[in-house]
Amino acid sequence: MAAGESSPATFGLLVLNLALYSALAIVAGWAINYGVEETAKTAFVIPARLFPIVYPIGNMATGFFVIFSLVAGTVGVVTSLAGLHGVSGGGVPRLSAAAAFALISWSLTLLAAGVACKEISIGWRAASLRTLETLSIVLSGTQLLCAGAIHAGLTGAASTQRMSATYGRAF
């Protein structure tokens, strides 16, 4: 992927990740709003828990899972937009930034997917949380593919730039 070119597979993965991360952030935002509203209704009967928001739709890991999912979704949306900008604009500096963002987003998504696995192993949760769990686990795989595609494009662009600097012509 030289300057000015973009791989259709990388572009497609970035658009897919943008849609999935947007859905993850929307569902996680809804879950936080629901938890805050339910906590306000039961303000005087809050059981002693680690997380101050009561989630009647989940279990003890729900609070942490929802917060990590919201952070991963927000960073993932920004990462996908930066990746689309880097892939469409070309150039080694833009692709380097997109590759770094992709790795950060993947690590946050893995954190959310790990807490999702813990929530699944604990037990009962509502259908909306199962949707959030599925999105975070699927996104951990698609973000890995996307990060690999961006890194492959970065390697190709860097080698093309090195060759044109060495031999004085464009390849």
N, CA and C atoms as an extended XYZ file, in Angstrom:
513
Properties=species:S:1:pos:R:3:atomname:S:1:resname:S:1:resid:I:1 pbc="F F F"
N         0.849       -1.162        0.000 N   MET     1
C         0.000        0.000        0.000 CA  MET     1
C         0.894        1.224        0.000 C   MET     1
N         1.181        1.727       -1.152 N   ALA     2
C         2.020        2.913       -1.277 CA  ALA     2
C         1.195        4.159       -1.017 C   ALA     2
N         1.887        5.286       -1.045 N   ALA     3
C         1.188        6.556       -0.816 CA  ALA     3
C         0.157        6.756       -1.909 C   ALA     3
N        -1.069        7.064       -1.511 N   GLY     4
C        -2.119        7.279       -2.487 CA  GLY     4
C        -2.973        6.055       -2.740 C   GLY     4
N        -2.490        4.856       -2.394 N   GLU     5
C        -3.266        3.646       -2.585 CA  GLU     5
C        -3.910        3.260       -1.264 C   GLU     5
N        -5.003        2.550       -1.349 N   SER     6
C        -5.598        1.996       -0.140 CA  SER     6
C        -6.087        0.587       -0.439 C   SER     6
N        -5.837       -0.284        0.488 N   SER     7
C        -6.272       -1.656        0.335 CA  SER     7
C        -7.775       -1.737        0.577 C   SER     7
N        -8.526       -2.346       -0.325 N   PRO     8
C        -9.972       -2.459       -0.123 CA  PRO     8
C       -10.325       -3.285        1.118 C   PRO     8
N        -9.517       -4.286        1.426 N   ALA     9
C        -9.788       -5.105        2.608 CA  ALA     9
C        -9.599       -4.292        3.888 C   ALA     9
N        -8.541       -3.503        3.944 N   THR    10
C        -8.305       -2.670        5.121 CA  THR    10
C        -9.404       -1.626        5.271 C   THR    10
N        -9.775       -1.011        4.166 N   PHE    11
C       -10.839       -0.012        4.192 CA  PHE    11
C       -12.153       -0.640        4.657 C   PHE    11
N       -12.467       -1.825        4.153 N   GLY    12
C       -13.692       -2.520        4.555 CA  GLY    12
C       -13.686       -2.904        6.027 C   GLY    12
N       -12.541       -3.387        6.525 N   LEU    13
C       -12.438       -3.722        7.951 CA  LEU    13
C       -12.600       -2.486        8.827 C   LEU    13
N       -12.040       -1.367        8.395 N   LEU    14
C       -12.178       -0.140        9.170 CA  LEU    14
C       -13.619        0.346        9.215 C   LEU    14
N       -14.327        0.245        8.104 N   VAL    15
C       -15.732        0.649        8.080 CA  VAL    15
C       -16.562       -0.296        8.957 C   VAL    15
N       -16.288       -1.601        8.887 N   LEU    16
C       -16.979       -2.570        9.744 CA  LEU    16
C       -16.716       -2.285       11.216 C   LEU    16
N       -15.455       -2.029       11.552 N   ASN    17
C       -15.121       -1.721       12.943 CA  ASN    17
C       -15.762       -0.424       13.406 C   ASN    17
N       -15.853        0.564       12.533 N   LEU    18
C       -16.511        1.810       12.889 CA  LEU    18
C       -17.974        1.564       13.254 C   LEU    18
N       -18.657        0.755       12.460 N   ALA    19
C       -20.066        0.450       12.749 CA  ALA    19
C       -20.206       -0.360       14.040 C   ALA    19
N       -19.338       -1.366       14.227 N   LEU    20
C       -19.432       -2.203       15.424 CA  LEU    20
C       -19.054       -1.441       16.687 C   LEU    20
N       -18.006       -0.625       16.621 N   TYR    21
C       -17.626        0.165       17.788 CA  TYR    21
C       -18.681        1.208       18.122 C   TYR    21
N       -19.338        1.767       17.108 N   SER    22
C       -20.428        2.710       17.371 CA  SER    22
C       -21.570        2.005       18.096 C   SER    22
N       -21.915        0.805       17.652 N   ALA    23
C       -22.971        0.039       18.322 CA  ALA    23
C       -22.563       -0.313       19.749 C   ALA    23
N       -21.296       -0.668       19.952 N   LEU    24
C       -20.808       -0.993       21.293 CA  LEU    24
C       -20.918        0.214       22.218 C   LEU    24
N       -20.519        1.376       21.734 N   ALA    25
C       -20.593        2.583       22.558 CA  ALA    25
C       -22.041        2.976       22.851 C   ALA    25
N       -22.929        2.800       21.895 N   ILE    26
C       -24.338        3.154       22.099 CA  ILE    26
C       -24.986        2.230       23.128 C   ILE    26
N       -24.759        0.933       23.001 N   VAL    27
C       -25.361       -0.016       23.947 CA  VAL    27
C       -24.757        0.162       25.340 C   VAL    27
N       -23.447        0.395       25.424 N   ALA    28
C       -22.815        0.621       26.729 CA  ALA    28
C       -23.313        1.917       27.357 C   ALA    28
N       -23.498        2.947       26.560 N   GLY    29
C       -24.049        4.200       27.076 CA  GLY    29
C       -25.468        4.023       27.592 C   GLY    29
N       -26.267        3.229       26.868 N   TRP    30
C       -27.617        2.945       27.335 CA  TRP    30
C       -27.569        2.198       28.667 C   TRP    30
N       -26.670        1.221       28.783 N   ALA    31
C       -26.580        0.427       30.010 CA  ALA    31
C       -26.159        1.296       31.199 C   ALA    31
N       -25.255        2.225       30.975 N   ILE    32
C       -24.862        3.130       32.067 CA  ILE    32
C       -26.038        4.015       32.465 C   ILE    32
N       -26.743        4.547       31.485 N   ASN    33
C       -27.911        5.375       31.774 CA  ASN    33
C       -28.963        4.573       32.542 C   ASN    33
N       -29.215        3.356       32.138 N   TYR    34
C       -30.187        2.503       32.814 CA  TYR    34
C       -29.754        2.240       34.257 C   TYR    34
N       -28.481        1.955       34.439 N   GLY    35
C       -27.977        1.696       35.784 CA  GLY    35
C       -28.070        2.911       36.686 C   GLY    35
N       -27.776        4.080       36.156 N   VAL    36
C       -27.865        5.307       36.950 CA  VAL    36
C       -29.312        5.591       37.331 C   VAL    36
N       -30.237        5.410       36.390 N   GLU    37
C       -31.651        5.627       36.700 CA  GLU    37
C       -32.158        4.638       37.744 C   GLU    37
N       -31.748        3.384       37.648 N   GLU    38
C       -32.179        2.390       38.632 CA  GLU    38
C       -31.543        2.646       39.995 C   GLU    38
N       -30.326        3.152       40.018 N   THR    39
C       -29.678        3.481       41.287 CA  THR    39
C       -30.405        4.632       41.968 C   THR    39
N       -30.852        5.606       41.197 N   ALA    40
C       -31.578        6.738       41.775 CA  ALA    40
C       -32.911        6.301       42.366 C   ALA    40
N       -33.541        5.290       41.775 N   LYS    41
C       -34.822        4.791       42.295 CA  LYS    41
C       -34.649        4.023       43.602 C   LYS    41
N       -33.507        3.358       43.750 N   THR    42
C       -33.258        2.549       44.944 CA  THR    42
C       -32.109        3.122       45.752 C   THR    42
N       -32.075        4.427       45.906 N   ALA    43
C       -30.932        5.093       46.531 CA  ALA    43
C       -30.732        4.715       47.990 C   ALA    43
N       -31.793        4.360       48.669 N   PHE    44
C       -31.649        4.085       50.093 CA  PHE    44
C       -31.535        2.600       50.405 C   PHE    44
N       -31.610        1.758       49.401 N   VAL    45
C       -31.498        0.328       49.623 CA  VAL    45
C       -30.336       -0.265       48.824 C   VAL    45
N       -29.281        0.480       48.611 N   ILE    46
C       -28.143        0.001       47.839 CA  ILE    46
C       -27.374       -1.019       48.674 C   ILE    46
N       -27.188       -2.209       48.148 N   PRO    47
C       -26.381       -3.181       48.882 CA  PRO    47
C       -24.896       -2.803       48.806 C   PRO    47
N       -24.128       -3.334       49.710 N   ALA    48
C       -22.691       -3.057       49.709 CA  ALA    48
C       -22.062       -3.770       48.515 C   ALA    48
N       -21.569       -2.990       47.558 N   ARG    49
C       -20.945       -3.529       46.353 CA  ARG    49
C       -19.674       -2.758       46.061 C   ARG    49
N       -18.893       -3.299       45.151 N   LEU    50
C       -17.676       -2.618       44.735 CA  LEU    50
C       -17.969       -1.455       43.803 C   LEU    50
N       -19.025       -1.580       43.022 N   PHE    51
C       -19.354       -0.564       42.039 CA  PHE    51
C       -20.572        0.204       42.518 C   PHE    51
N       -20.536        1.527       42.495 N   PRO    52
C       -21.632        2.308       43.100 CA  PRO    52
C       -22.932        2.334       42.309 C   PRO    52
N       -22.944        1.870       41.069 N   ILE    53
C       -24.159        1.865       40.269 CA  ILE    53
C       -24.778        0.470       40.343 C   ILE    53
N       -26.061        0.412       40.632 N   VAL    54
C       -26.765       -0.861       40.733 CA  VAL    54
C       -27.268       -1.262       39.350 C   VAL    54
N       -26.962       -2.479       38.938 N   TYR    55
C       -27.421       -3.006       37.655 CA  TYR    55
C       -28.341       -4.198       37.907 C   TYR    55
N       -29.652       -3.992       37.885 N   PRO    56
C       -30.552       -5.126       38.087 CA  PRO    56
C       -30.604       -6.053       36.873 C   PRO    56
N       -29.993       -5.660       35.759 N   ILE    57
C       -30.009       -6.482       34.555 CA  ILE    57
C       -28.779       -7.380       34.458 C   ILE    57
N       -27.898       -7.345       35.455 N   GLY    58
C       -26.677       -8.132       35.359 CA  GLY    58
C       -26.240       -8.689       36.691 C   GLY    58
N       -24.938       -8.957       36.791 N   ASN    59
C       -24.376       -9.522       38.009 CA  ASN    59
C       -23.290       -8.596       38.550 C   ASN    59
N       -22.418       -9.098       39.392 N   MET    60
C       -21.425       -8.257       40.054 CA  MET    60
C       -20.369       -7.680       39.109 C   MET    60
N       -20.145       -8.297       37.968 N   ALA    61
C       -19.141       -7.806       37.019 CA  ALA    61
C       -19.713       -6.802       36.013 C   ALA    61
N       -21.003       -6.568       36.055 N   THR    62
C       -21.653       -5.736       35.043 CA  THR    62
C       -21.150       -4.302       35.053 C   THR    62
N       -20.968       -3.718       36.216 N   GLY    63
C       -20.526       -2.328       36.289 CA  GLY    63
C       -19.189       -2.109       35.615 C   GLY    63
N       -18.233       -2.967       35.921 N   PHE    64
C       -16.911       -2.843       35.311 CA  PHE    64
C       -16.964       -3.133       33.819 C   PHE    64
N       -17.750       -4.131       33.441 N   PHE    65
C       -17.852       -4.484       32.029 CA  PHE    65
C       -18.437       -3.344       31.201 C   PHE    65
N       -19.471       -2.699       31.720 N   VAL    66
C       -20.117       -1.613       30.977 CA  VAL    66
C       -19.169       -0.427       30.827 C   VAL    66
N       -18.448       -0.082       31.881 N   ILE    67
C       -17.502        1.039       31.802 CA  ILE    67
C       -16.370        0.726       30.820 C   ILE    67
N       -15.792       -0.477       30.905 N   PHE    68
C       -14.715       -0.844       29.978 CA  PHE    68
C       -15.220       -0.906       28.544 C   PHE    68
N       -16.449       -1.351       28.348 N   SER    69
C       -17.019       -1.394       26.997 CA  SER    69
C       -17.229        0.009       26.439 C   SER    69
N       -17.671        0.929       27.275 N   LEU    70
C       -17.856        2.305       26.811 CA  LEU    70
C       -16.521        2.941       26.433 C   LEU    70
N       -15.496        2.716       27.237 N   VAL    71
C       -14.167        3.254       26.922 CA  VAL    71
C       -13.632        2.626       25.634 C   VAL    71
N       -13.756        1.298       25.516 N   ALA    72
C       -13.275        0.618       24.310 CA  ALA    72
C       -14.059        1.060       23.080 C   ALA    72
N       -15.365        1.273       23.218 N   GLY    73
C       -16.172        1.723       22.088 CA  GLY    73
C       -15.805        3.115       21.631 C   GLY    73
N       -15.593        4.004       22.588 N   THR    74
C       -15.231        5.381       22.238 CA  THR    74
C       -13.864        5.448       21.579 C   THR    74
N       -12.891        4.773       22.161 N   VAL    75
C       -11.547        4.756       21.572 CA  VAL    75
C       -11.575        4.039       20.223 C   VAL    75
N       -12.397        3.009       20.096 N   GLY    76
C       -12.493        2.285       18.832 CA  GLY    76
C       -13.074        3.120       17.708 C   GLY    76
N       -14.058        3.950       18.014 N   VAL    77
C       -14.624        4.837       16.989 CA  VAL    77
C       -13.563        5.822       16.510 C   VAL    77
N       -12.847        6.410       17.452 N   VAL    78
C       -11.790        7.365       17.079 CA  VAL    78
C       -10.680        6.653       16.306 C   VAL    78
N       -10.334        5.444       16.718 N   THR    79
C        -9.313        4.674       16.016 CA  THR    79
C        -9.738        4.354       14.590 C   THR    79
N       -10.988        3.964       14.409 N   SER    80
C       -11.472        3.653       13.066 CA  SER    80
C       -11.461        4.887       12.172 C   SER    80
N       -11.848        6.028       12.725 N   LEU    81
C       -11.805        7.265       11.933 CA  LEU    81
C       -10.367        7.646       11.580 C   LEU    81
N        -9.451        7.499       12.547 N   ALA    82
C        -8.042        7.789       12.259 CA  ALA    82
C        -7.476        6.799       11.245 C   ALA    82
N        -7.893        5.552       11.337 N   GLY    83
C        -7.442        4.554       10.368 CA  GLY    83
C        -7.958        4.833        8.975 C   GLY    83
N        -9.218        5.231        8.876 N   LEU    84
C        -9.761        5.585        7.559 CA  LEU    84
C        -9.031        6.790        6.976 C   LEU    84
N        -8.706        7.748        7.827 N   HIS    85
C        -7.954        8.918        7.366 CA  HIS    85
C        -6.545        8.514        6.929 C   HIS    85
N        -5.915        7.623        7.674 N   GLY    86
C        -4.560        7.199        7.335 CA  GLY    86
C        -4.501        6.345        6.089 C   GLY    86
N        -5.464        5.463        5.923 N   VAL    87
C        -5.472        4.583        4.754 CA  VAL    87
C        -5.837        5.361        3.498 C   VAL    87
N        -6.794        6.268        3.607 N   SER    88
C        -7.187        7.012        2.411 CA  SER    88
C        -6.161        8.078        2.044 C   SER    88
N        -5.510        8.665        3.053 N   GLY    89
C        -4.530        9.713        2.789 CA  GLY    89
C        -3.163        9.173        2.432 C   GLY    89
N        -2.874        7.952        2.839 N   GLY    90
C        -1.573        7.365        2.569 CA  GLY    90
C        -0.479        8.035        3.370 C   GLY    90
N         0.732        7.657        3.100 N   GLY    91
C         1.869        8.247        3.787 CA  GLY    91
C         2.224        7.496        5.051 C   GLY    91
N         3.494        7.441        5.318 N   VAL    92
C         3.998        6.694        6.460 CA  VAL    92
C         3.594        7.328        7.794 C   VAL    92
N         3.645        8.656        7.963 N   PRO    93
C         3.260        9.212        9.270 CA  PRO    93
C         1.804        8.939        9.648 C   PRO    93
N         0.903        9.063        8.688 N   ARG    94
C        -0.510        8.798        8.978 CA  ARG    94
C        -0.743        7.322        9.282 C   ARG    94
N        -0.097        6.453        8.531 N   LEU    95
C        -0.261        5.026        8.779 CA  LEU    95
C         0.385        4.604       10.097 C   LEU    95
N         1.471        5.259       10.480 N   SER    96
C         2.096        4.962       11.775 CA  SER    96
C         1.158        5.338       12.921 C   SER    96
N         0.524        6.484       12.818 N   ALA    97
C        -0.431        6.895       13.851 CA  ALA    97
C        -1.616        5.946       13.890 C   ALA    97
N        -2.123        5.549       12.733 N   ALA    98
C        -3.255        4.623       12.687 CA  ALA    98
C        -2.879        3.264       13.264 C   ALA    98
N        -1.644        2.814       13.009 N   ALA    99
C        -1.196        1.532       13.555 CA  ALA    99
C        -1.078        1.585       15.074 C   ALA    99
N        -0.572        2.681       15.612 N   ALA   100
C        -0.472        2.828       17.065 CA  ALA   100
C        -1.852        2.880       17.703 C   ALA   100
N        -2.764        3.637       17.095 N   PHE   101
C        -4.131        3.705       17.611 CA  PHE   101
C        -4.799        2.331       17.565 C   PHE   101
N        -4.532        1.573       16.513 N   ALA   102
C        -5.150        0.253       16.371 CA  ALA   102
C        -4.711       -0.687       17.487 C   ALA   102
N        -3.441       -0.633       17.859 N   LEU   103
C        -2.968       -1.490       18.951 CA  LEU   103
C        -3.542       -1.071       20.300 C   LEU   103
N        -3.653        0.224       20.531 N   ILE   104
C        -4.248        0.705       21.785 CA  ILE   104
C        -5.719        0.291       21.854 C   ILE   104
N        -6.432        0.463       20.770 N   SER   105
C        -7.841        0.098       20.736 CA  SER   105
C        -8.028       -1.404       20.916 C   SER   105
N        -7.148       -2.202       20.320 N   TRP   106
C        -7.237       -3.651       20.468 CA  TRP   106
C        -7.008       -4.064       21.913 C   TRP   106
N        -6.051       -3.436       22.582 N   SER   107
C        -5.798       -3.795       23.981 CA  SER   107
C        -6.989       -3.435       24.872 C   SER   107
N        -7.617       -2.291       24.647 N   LEU   108
C        -8.802       -1.927       25.423 CA  LEU   108
C        -9.978       -2.856       25.118 C   LEU   108
N       -10.099       -3.262       23.866 N   THR   109
C       -11.168       -4.186       23.500 CA  THR   109
C       -10.935       -5.553       24.124 C   THR   109
N        -9.683       -5.987       24.199 N   LEU   110
C        -9.380       -7.251       24.872 CA  LEU   110
C        -9.713       -7.180       26.355 C   LEU   110
N        -9.474       -6.032       26.975 N   LEU   111
C        -9.834       -5.854       28.376 CA  LEU   111
C       -11.349       -5.987       28.559 C   LEU   111
N       -12.115       -5.328       27.705 N   ALA   112
C       -13.573       -5.427       27.786 CA  ALA   112
C       -14.048       -6.850       27.499 C   ALA   112
N       -13.431       -7.524       26.538 N   ALA   113
C       -13.821       -8.901       26.222 CA  ALA   113
C       -13.474       -9.845       27.371 C   ALA   113
N       -12.373       -9.589       28.048 N   GLY   114
C       -12.014      -10.414       29.203 CA  GLY   114
C       -13.010      -10.275       30.336 C   GLY   114
N       -13.441       -9.052       30.604 N   VAL   115
C       -14.456       -8.847       31.641 CA  VAL   115
C       -15.793       -9.432       31.182 C   VAL   115
N       -16.067       -9.408       29.876 N   ALA   116
C       -17.285      -10.032       29.355 CA  ALA   116
C       -17.259      -11.536       29.599 C   ALA   116
N       -16.108      -12.155       29.393 N   CYS   117
C       -15.985      -13.585       29.663 CA  CYS   117
C       -16.189      -13.885       31.143 C   CYS   117
N       -15.690      -13.013       32.000 N   LYS   118
C       -15.901      -13.187       33.437 CA  LYS   118
C       -17.376      -13.037       33.779 C   LYS   118
N       -18.040      -12.070       33.162 N   GLU   119
C       -19.466      -11.879       33.423 CA  GLU   119
C       -20.270      -13.088       32.955 C   GLU   119
N       -19.880      -13.666       31.837 N   ILE   120
C       -20.559      -14.863       31.330 CA  ILE   120
C       -20.380      -16.014       32.309 C   ILE   120
N       -19.174      -16.153       32.849 N   SER   121
C       -18.924      -17.269       33.766 CA  SER   121
C       -19.614      -17.094       35.113 C   SER   121
N       -19.893      -15.854       35.527 N   ILE   122
C       -20.578      -15.627       36.808 CA  ILE   122
C       -22.028      -16.088       36.735 C   ILE   122
N       -22.712      -15.747       35.652 N   GLY   123
C       -24.083      -16.227       35.576 CA  GLY   123
C       -25.037      -15.301       34.878 C   GLY   123
N       -26.245      -15.184       35.400 N   TRP   124
C       -27.386      -14.569       34.741 CA  TRP   124
C       -27.129      -13.134       34.338 C   TRP   124
N       -27.626      -12.769       33.139 N   ARG   125
C       -27.641      -11.381       32.677 CA  ARG   125
C       -28.708      -11.241       31.604 C   ARG   125
N       -29.136      -10.007       31.376 N   ALA   126
C       -30.225       -9.729       30.433 CA  ALA   126
C       -29.732       -9.804       28.984 C   ALA   126
N       -30.680       -9.793       28.054 N   ALA   127
C       -30.346       -9.909       26.632 CA  ALA   127
C       -29.519       -8.727       26.132 C   ALA   127
N       -29.759       -7.544       26.659 N   SER   128
C       -28.989       -6.378       26.219 CA  SER   128
C       -27.519       -6.522       26.615 C   SER   128
N       -27.248       -7.121       27.748 N   LEU   129
C       -25.857       -7.355       28.142 CA  LEU   129
C       -25.228       -8.462       27.316 C   LEU   129
N       -26.009       -9.444       26.904 N   ARG   130
C       -25.473      -10.484       26.018 CA  ARG   130
C       -25.080       -9.880       24.675 C   ARG   130
N       -25.853       -8.894       24.210 N   THR   131
C       -25.504       -8.184       22.984 CA  THR   131
C       -24.185       -7.443       23.156 C   THR   131
N       -24.018       -6.780       24.284 N   LEU   132
C       -22.790       -6.047       24.564 CA  LEU   132
C       -21.597       -7.001       24.661 C   LEU   132
N       -21.797       -8.147       25.297 N   GLU   133
C       -20.728       -9.149       25.403 CA  GLU   133
C       -20.333       -9.674       24.026 C   GLU   133
N       -21.337       -9.975       23.214 N   THR   134
C       -21.055      -10.492       21.869 CA  THR   134
C       -20.302       -9.464       21.036 C   THR   134
N       -20.724       -8.218       21.103 N   LEU   135
C       -20.035       -7.165       20.348 CA  LEU   135
C       -18.584       -7.027       20.788 C   LEU   135
N       -18.327       -7.046       22.079 N   SER   136
C       -16.944       -6.868       22.542 CA  SER   136
C       -16.070       -8.057       22.167 C   SER   136
N       -16.619       -9.260       22.206 N   ILE   137
C       -15.812      -10.434       21.846 CA  ILE   137
C       -15.557      -10.475       20.347 C   ILE   137
N       -16.564      -10.158       19.536 N   VAL   138
C       -16.369      -10.125       18.078 CA  VAL   138
C       -15.397       -9.021       17.692 C   VAL   138
N       -15.498       -7.866       18.346 N   LEU   139
C       -14.607       -6.748       18.033 CA  LEU   139
C       -13.160       -7.039       18.399 C   LEU   139
N       -12.930       -7.882       19.389 N   SER   140
C       -11.537       -8.211       19.711 CA  SER   140
C       -10.869       -8.945       18.544 C   SER   140
N       -11.639       -9.748       17.824 N   GLY   141
C       -11.085      -10.425       16.646 CA  GLY   141
C       -10.969       -9.525       15.438 C   GLY   141
N       -12.007       -8.743       15.164 N   THR   142
C       -11.949       -7.889       13.975 CA  THR   142
C       -10.920       -6.770       14.141 C   THR   142
N       -10.732       -6.287       15.365 N   GLN   143
C        -9.721       -5.245       15.584 CA  GLN   143
C        -8.319       -5.818       15.402 C   GLN   143
N        -8.121       -7.072       15.770 N   LEU   144
C        -6.822       -7.715       15.527 CA  LEU   144
C        -6.542       -7.808       14.024 C   LEU   144
N        -7.548       -8.203       13.253 N   LEU   145
C        -7.378       -8.257       11.795 CA  LEU   145
C        -7.104       -6.875       11.214 C   LEU   145
N        -7.815       -5.893       11.715 N   CYS   146
C        -7.651       -4.524       11.226 CA  CYS   146
C        -6.256       -3.991       11.564 C   CYS   146
N        -5.791       -4.234       12.787 N   ALA   147
C        -4.449       -3.788       13.180 CA  ALA   147
C        -3.385       -4.476       12.326 C   ALA   147
N        -3.574       -5.752       12.039 N   GLY   148
C        -2.621       -6.455       11.171 CA  GLY   148
C        -2.610       -5.902        9.760 C   GLY   148
N        -3.790       -5.569        9.231 N   ALA   149
C        -3.856       -5.010        7.881 CA  ALA   149
C        -3.208       -3.628        7.819 C   ALA   149
N        -3.411       -2.827        8.846 N   ILE   150
C        -2.788       -1.493        8.868 CA  ILE   150
C        -1.276       -1.625        8.987 C   ILE   150
N        -0.803       -2.547        9.819 N   HIS   151
C         0.635       -2.747        9.956 CA  HIS   151
C         1.253       -3.275        8.657 C   HIS   151
N         0.523       -4.141        7.945 N   ALA   152
C         1.029       -4.621        6.659 CA  ALA   152
C         1.123       -3.475        5.652 C   ALA   152
N         0.124       -2.607        5.633 N   GLY   153
C         0.169       -1.440        4.753 CA  GLY   153
C         1.275       -0.481        5.125 C   GLY   153
N         1.528       -0.339        6.427 N   LEU   154
C         2.611        0.527        6.889 CA  LEU   154
C         3.958       -0.022        6.457 C   LEU   154
N         4.137       -1.327        6.550 N   THR   155
C         5.392       -1.940        6.118 CA  THR   155
C         5.616       -1.737        4.625 C   THR   155
N         4.551       -1.920        3.834 N   GLY   156
C         4.660       -1.704        2.386 CA  GLY   156
C         4.959       -0.260        2.029 C   GLY   156
N         4.308        0.666        2.705 N   ALA   157
C         4.527        2.090        2.423 CA  ALA   157
C         5.924        2.522        2.847 C   ALA   157
N         6.398        1.989        3.975 N   ALA   158
C         7.737        2.359        4.442 CA  ALA   158
C         8.804        1.809        3.510 C   ALA   158
N         8.621        0.570        3.021 N   SER   159
C         9.619        0.018        2.105 CA  SER   159
C         9.609        0.750        0.766 C   SER   159
N         8.445        1.157        0.293 N   THR   160
C         8.363        1.932       -0.953 CA  THR   160
C         9.029        3.286       -0.785 C   THR   160
N         8.817        3.917        0.349 N   GLN   161
C         9.436        5.217        0.604 CA  GLN   161
C        10.954        5.079        0.697 C   GLN   161
N        11.424        4.005        1.335 N   ARG   162
C        12.864        3.770        1.455 CA  ARG   162
C        13.494        3.535        0.087 C   ARG   162
N        12.804        2.740       -0.754 N   MET   163
C        13.346        2.449       -2.082 CA  MET   163
C        13.384        3.698       -2.954 C   MET   163
N        12.359        4.542       -2.858 N   SER   164
C        12.348        5.744       -3.696 CA  SER   164
C        13.390        6.754       -3.202 C   SER   164
N        13.669        6.770       -1.895 N   ALA   165
C        14.703        7.660       -1.371 CA  ALA   165
C        16.085        7.154       -1.762 C   ALA   165
N        16.245        5.841       -1.807 N   THR   166
C        17.552        5.273       -2.139 CA  THR   166
C        17.866        5.393       -3.613 C   THR   166
N        16.907        5.079       -4.468 N   TYR   167
C        17.157        5.055       -5.914 CA  TYR   167
C        16.705        6.311       -6.636 C   TYR   167
N        16.043        7.227       -5.937 N   GLY   168
C        15.689        8.498       -6.527 CA  GLY   168
C        14.522        8.480       -7.496 C   GLY   168
N        13.728        7.448       -7.460 N   ARG   169
C        12.535        7.411       -8.319 CA  ARG   169
C        11.393        6.715       -7.581 C   ARG   169
N        10.202        6.956       -8.056 N   ALA   170
C         9.014        6.380       -7.425 CA  ALA   170
C         8.798        4.958       -7.916 C   ALA   170
N         8.351        4.095       -7.009 N   PHE   171
C         8.048        2.707       -7.368 CA  PHE   171
C         6.593        2.453       -7.279 C   PHE   171
